[in-house]
Structures are given as structure tokens and as C-alpha cells.
Amino acid sequence: MSQKRQIVHVYRWQNEMVMVFDQNGKQIPKYQGEYSQVKDKILKDASPDTKFFNFQGRSHPSYVNKEDW
């Protein structure tokens, strides 16, 4: 029986593209894409333990809380 994939890490890049990774470090394509198109779905399905990161104007990601993402 396969384990349900959980959203663990979410990265928002400077170009407004989003990458999402599960508990095994694998990308989850159904949550990836342009920020404006995937934001609501990610926020709805993210767990309280999901970590959000932004690259907005930075060379390294910075952690942001869910509300500010």
C-alpha cells in the first residue's frame, strides 16, 4: 500500500513559478506552476507542518509563514 503524498516544502521563485516537494523529496507536479494558478490549491491542501520558502529578490530561499507566502 502506498503512502499518501504530503506537501512538505513549497518554493516560490522570483519568476512566480512554484515547486512543491513531498515527504520523500519528490516533486508533486499537480501543485506546480505559476503562483497565481496554484496558490489556493496548495494552501488548501498543505498541512500545518508544510514549510514555505520564497526566493523573492534573494539568491537563497528564505522561510516565510503560510499566511505571508
N, C-alpha and C positions, 0 to 999 in steps of 0.2 A: 504494500500500500504506500503510495507516495505522500509525502508531507506537503501540506498546503503552503504555497509560496507566500511569504510575508514581505511587505515593503520595509526594508531595514535602513537603507541610505538613499537619499534623494539629492541630486546635484543640479543646480540651475546655473548654466553657463552665461557668459557675457552676451552671447548672441541669442539669449532667451530660449535656448534648447535645454531640455531636461533629460537626465539619465537616472534610471532607478535600478537599484540592486536588491536582491533577496538575501535571505539568511545564509545562502551558500556562495555569495559573491557573484551570482549570475545576474545578467541584465534581465529586466522584465519589459519586453517590448510594448505591451499594451498600455503601459503608463508613460512611455517615452514620446517625445515630440516637442512641439512648440508650447512654451509655458502657458499661454492663454487657452490652449486647447486641452491640456492635461491637468491643469492645476486643481480643478474642482474634483475630478475623479481621484486624484492622489490624496487630497485632503480628506475625502470621504472614506477611503479605504486604508489610510495609514493608521498604524497602531499608536498608542501613547509612547511607545519606545522608538518609533521611527526618528531618525536623525536627518535634519535638513541642512544643506550647505549651499552657499552662494559663492560664485566667482566674480561677482559684480565689481569690476574695476580692480581686481586683485589677481596675482599670479598663483596664489594658493587659496583653497577654499576656506571660507570662514563659516563656523557653525552659527545657525540662526534658529530661533524657536519657530514652531509651526505657524504661529499667528503672524510673524513677520516675514515668512517665506513668500 
